[in-house]
Amino acid sequence: MFTGLVETLGKVTSLEKTGNGIRLSLKPLTDFKVQLGDSISVNGVCLTVTENKSPQSPPLQKGGRGDLSFDISPETMRSTNLGELSISDKVNLERALRLSDRLGGHMVTGHVDGVSTISDKRQSGEYTFYKFESSNAILNYVVKKGSIAVDGVSLTVIELDNRSFSVAIIPHTLKATNIGDKRIGDKVNIEVDIIGKYVEKFLSRKDTDKGLMELLKAEGFAE
């Protein structure tokens, strides 16, 4: 489980083909202590650290091995934007949430629901506005003023229509994540708020719980 609050950026240093998948190696741009086997959100995708080189390793050369490596399956390559990464690309990194941590963003599982395309990017004052063209499979779970994870970044939806949703990003988020480098036409990983999925699951049950339905109606979540 993650929060959608990116801890640091990582720079891709190697992409090695391994069977039908790839091994992704990267170098965190700031101090980022992890252990072999840890779960890390990489652009919003939950991956396992399969190699962790010593911090005392010699300085990396361009295109060399990174401090951290992850094995990416064909399915993950197909359903996320990780298969489109290139050497020197920056990715968002976040370590898994501990039970003692604050939940500063929202509950993010690291299980990407799909990929959306940036269809508009404009700046107004201090804010940069992004619009993401998305499939119905994603938009069905998106609500205005609700939370959504874009490349692992917890953001708030400000506008929504039948083809896309929009967010407003503050300068700090642009600097602390890779979103500021994104351009129109780029693809991003999307994870919708998991709460909506649970609500849908409960409402679709054949043996509908009348008590639950009455509660949802009373709170305005059902009619």
Secondary structure, DSSP 8 states (H G I E B T S, - for coil): -B-S---EEEEEEEEEEETTEEEEEEEESS-----TT-EEEETTEEEEEEEE--TTS----TTS--SEEEEE-HHHHHHSSGGG--TT-EEEEEE---TTS---S--B-S---EEEEEEEEEEETTEEEEEEE--HHHHTT--TT-EEEETTEEEEEEEE-SSEEEEEE-HHHHHHSSGGG--TT-EEEEEE-HHHHHHHHHHT-SS--HHHHHHHHHTTS--
